Amino acid sequence: MSTRSGIFIAYCLAEKKWLDRVQLRLKQLISGETSSIWDERRIKTSANPVVELEEILGQRQLAIVIVSELFLQSDFVLRTKLPRLLALQRAAGLKVCWVLAGHCFYDLAGFDPAEVGHDITAALDGLGLEKREIELDAVAFSVAKHLGVALPALPAGALEESPKPDFTSLDEAMATRVETLRQLRRLGRGLSLGACGCAILALLAILLGWIHFFLLAGFGGFLASQAFLVNARGDFLGQGLLGLRYARSGLADATLPTRQRQPLLQRANEVVG
């Protein structure tokens, strides 16, 4: 019967923020577990870090390693050959769950993709807040599973799919706005050309001594003001259209979290409705 217990955590001191975030998640699912936390400072203060590390790994049930380019280049990894030690202890019963904090050559360093605690295509430092929180939750649940901790039941309805938008109606509404925008652009160009024509005629009238040149100038000014209003309306409509395209692409993304999907769905329903 195995006498292993507790958790070993390795990270790079310069990236302590990821340690803090992982520990915060672990506290929510597991408590009372003995933890041994190592960074490059332990290498400098230990008389024989490799022997001490082997002893600790031989006692622990699970090793959590926060992997990044900085971590792989740290004295911690280079001096202790941590991946090799993990491989030796894995054969003796140690479980490994590592976290991809930043994109790096983790496979060349000896970290098995099958042991990562979250989506390996999603390095934490390249994610938005919502997606990063989801991946950190996945890490915590992976750790709990390795330790045999009973996972909390999901609340009722947590797995229900959010209602899907009517893409046909949304696409039709967007197409209508695109056509309206094109018409406004054409109208704006026509009014601008008309204002320029009136300005040229007013200038000729002045040169020729026509007494009614001010009428041409006034009409040109009116056309110019209308062109400005039409173009402003077109710009406003164009910005709204960009927002609709963003909502459309977001709703089509099946991996988008529900909390981000709901505002987009509400916006789409407002447009369609």
C-alpha positions in Angstrom: 0.0 0.0 0.0 1.4 3.4 -1.0 2.4 5.8 1.8 2.6 8.8 -0.4 0.6 11.9 0.5 0.5 15.6 -0.1 1.4 17.8 -3.0 4.7 19.0 -4.5 4.5 22.3 -6.5 7.3 23.6 -8.7 7.3 27.0 -10.4 9.5 29.9 -11.5 9.8 32.7 -8.9 9.4 35.4 -11.6 6.0 33.9 -12.4 4.6 33.6 -8.9 1.3 35.0 -10.0 0.5 31.6 -11.6 1.3 29.8 -8.3 -1.0 32.2 -6.5 -3.8 31.6 -8.9 -3.4 27.8 -8.9 -3.2 27.7 -5.1 -6.4 29.8 -4.9 -8.2 27.2 -7.0 -6.8 24.3 -5.0 -8.0 25.8 -1.7 -11.6 25.7 -3.1 -11.5 22.0 -3.7 -8.9 20.4 -1.5 -7.9 21.4 2.1 -5.6 19.9 4.6 -3.1 18.5 2.0 0.5 18.9 2.9 2.3 21.0 0.2 5.9 21.4 -0.6 6.5 24.4 -2.8 9.8 24.8 -4.6 11.3 27.5 -6.8 14.9 28.5 -7.6 15.5 29.9 -4.1 15.5 26.4 -2.7 18.2 25.4 -5.1 20.5 28.2 -3.7 19.9 27.5 -0.1 19.9 23.7 -0.1 23.3 21.9 0.5 22.3 19.1 -1.9 19.1 20.1 -3.8 18.9 17.0 -5.9 18.9 14.6 -3.0 16.5 16.7 -1.0 14.2 17.0 -4.1 14.3 13.2 -4.6 13.4 12.6 -1.0 10.4 15.0 -1.2 9.2 13.6 -4.5 9.4 10.1 -2.9 6.9 11.2 -0.2 4.4 13.1 -2.2 1.3 11.7 -4.0 1.1 14.4 -6.7 3.5 16.8 -8.3 2.1 20.0 -9.8 4.6 21.8 -12.2 3.9 25.3 -13.6 5.7 25.1 -16.9 6.9 28.1 -19.0 9.9 29.2 -21.0 11.3 30.9 -17.9 10.8 27.8 -15.8 12.5 25.6 -18.2 15.5 27.9 -18.3 15.7 28.4 -14.6 18.4 27.0 -12.3 15.7 24.9 -10.7 15.3 22.8 -13.9 18.8 23.0 -15.2 20.6 21.9 -12.0 18.1 19.3 -10.7 17.0 17.8 -14.1 13.5 17.9 -12.7 11.8 16.1 -15.6 14.2 13.2 -15.1 13.4 13.1 -11.4 9.7 13.2 -12.1 10.0 10.3 -14.6 11.9 8.2 -12.0 9.3 8.9 -9.3 6.4 8.4 -11.7 7.5 4.8 -12.1 7.4 4.5 -8.2 3.8 5.9 -8.0 4.1 9.6 -8.2 1.3 11.3 -10.1 2.1 14.4 -12.2 -0.2 17.2 -13.2 1.5 20.2 -15.0 0.2 23.6 -16.0 1.2 25.4 -19.2 1.7 29.0 -18.1 3.4 30.1 -21.3 4.1 28.5 -24.7 7.4 26.7 -24.7 9.1 23.4 -25.8 7.6 21.4 -23.0 7.8 18.1 -25.0 11.5 18.5 -25.6 12.0 19.1 -21.9 10.2 15.8 -21.0 6.8 16.9 -20.0 4.1 14.5 -21.2 1.1 16.2 -22.9 -1.2 13.6 -21.5 -0.4 14.8 -17.9 -1.3 18.5 -18.5 -4.2 19.6 -16.3 -6.1 21.7 -18.8 -6.4 22.4 -22.6 -2.8 22.1 -23.8 -3.5 24.5 -26.7 -4.4 27.3 -24.3 -1.3 28.6 -22.4 -2.5 30.7 -19.5 -0.6 33.9 -20.3 -2.3 34.1 -23.7 -5.9 33.8 -22.5 -8.5 36.4 -21.7 -9.9 36.6 -18.2 -13.0 34.4 -18.8 -11.1 31.6 -20.6 -8.2 31.7 -18.1 -10.6 31.2 -15.2 -12.1 28.2 -17.0 -8.7 26.6 -17.5 -7.7 27.2 -13.9 -10.9 25.5 -12.8 -9.9 22.5 -15.1 -6.5 22.4 -13.3 -8.1 22.3 -9.9 -10.5 19.5 -10.9 -7.7 17.5 -12.4 -5.7 17.8 -9.2 -8.7 16.7 -7.1 -9.2 13.7 -9.4 -5.6 12.7 -9.0 -5.9 12.9 -5.2 -9.2 11.0 -5.2 -11.1 14.0 -3.8 -14.9 13.8 -4.4 -15.8 16.6 -6.9 -18.7 18.9 -6.0 -21.9 18.3 -8.0 -22.6 20.8 -10.7 -25.7 22.9 -10.0 -28.9 22.0 -11.8 -29.0 23.4 -15.3 -25.3 24.1 -15.4 -24.9 21.9 -18.4 -27.9 23.2 -20.3 -27.0 24.8 -23.6 -27.8 28.4 -24.0 -30.4 29.2 -26.6 -29.1 29.4 -30.1 -29.7 32.5 -32.1 -31.6 32.6 -35.4 -28.6 33.1 -37.7 -30.8 33.3 -40.8 -32.7 36.3 -39.4 -29.5 37.9 -38.0 -27.8 37.5 -41.4 -30.8 39.1 -43.2 -30.7 42.0 -40.7 -27.0 42.5 -41.3 -27.5 42.3 -45.1 -30.2 45.0 -44.9 -27.8 47.3 -42.9 -25.0 46.7 -45.4 -27.2 47.8 -48.2 -28.4 50.8 -46.3 -24.8 51.7 -45.6 -24.0 51.5 -49.3 -26.9 53.8 -50.2 -25.8 56.3 -47.5 -22.3 56.3 -48.8 -23.5 56.9 -52.4 -25.8 59.7 -51.2 -23.0 61.3 -49.2 -20.7 61.2 -52.2 -23.4 62.8 -54.4 -24.0 65.6 -51.9 -20.3 66.3 -51.6 -19.9 66.5 -55.3 -22.9 68.8 -55.5 -21.4 71.1 -52.9 -18.1 71.2 -54.7 -19.9 72.0 -58.0 -21.8 74.9 -56.4 -18.5 76.2 -54.9 -16.9 76.2 -58.3 -19.9 77.9 -59.9 -20.0 80.5 -57.2 -16.3 81.2 -57.8 -17.0 81.6 -61.5 -19.9 83.9 -60.8 -17.7 86.1 -58.8 -15.1 86.2 -61.5 -17.8 87.0 -64.1 -19.4 89.6 -61.9 -22.8 87.8 -61.4 -24.7 89.4 -58.6 -26.4 86.2 -57.6 -23.3 84.2 -56.7 -24.3 84.2 -53.1 -27.3 82.0 -54.0 -24.9 79.4 -55.4 -22.6 79.7 -52.4 -25.5 79.3 -50.0 -26.9 76.2 -51.8 -23.4 74.7 -51.9 -23.2 75.2 -48.1 -26.5 73.5 -47.6 -25.4 70.5 -49.7 -22.1 70.3 -47.7 -24.0 70.3 -44.4 -26.3 67.5 -45.6 -23.3 65.5 -46.9 -21.8 65.8 -43.4 -25.0 64.6 -41.7 -25.3 61.6 -44.1 -21.7 60.6 -43.7 -22.0 60.8 -39.9 -25.1 58.6 -40.1 -23.2 56.2 -42.3 -20.3 56.1 -39.8 -22.6 55.4 -37.0 -24.3 52.6 -38.9 -20.9 51.2 -39.9 -19.8 51.0 -36.2 -23.1 49.2 -35.4 -22.5 46.8 -38.2 -19.0 45.9 -36.9 -20.6 45.2 -33.6 -23.1 42.8 -35.2 -20.3 41.0 -37.0 -18.5 40.6 -33.8 -21.6 39.2 -32.1 -22.2 36.9 -35.0 -18.7 35.5 -35.0 -18.8 35.1 -31.2 -22.2 33.3 -31.2 -20.8 30.9 -33.9 -17.9 29.9 -31.5 -19.1 26.8 -29.6 -16.3 27.3 -27.1 -17.4 30.7 -26.0 -18.4 30.7 -22.3 -22.0 31.2 -21.4 -21.4 34.4 -19.5 -19.9 36.0 -22.7 -22.4 34.4 -25.0 -25.5 35.9 -23.2 -24.8 39.6 -24.0 -24.1 38.7 -27.6 -27.3 36.7 -27.8 -29.3 39.6 -26.3 -27.8 42.0 -28.8 -28.7 39.6 -31.7 -32.2 39.2 -30.5 -32.6 43.0 -30.2 -31.5 43.4 -33.9 -33.7 40.5 -35.1 -36.7 41.5 -33.1 
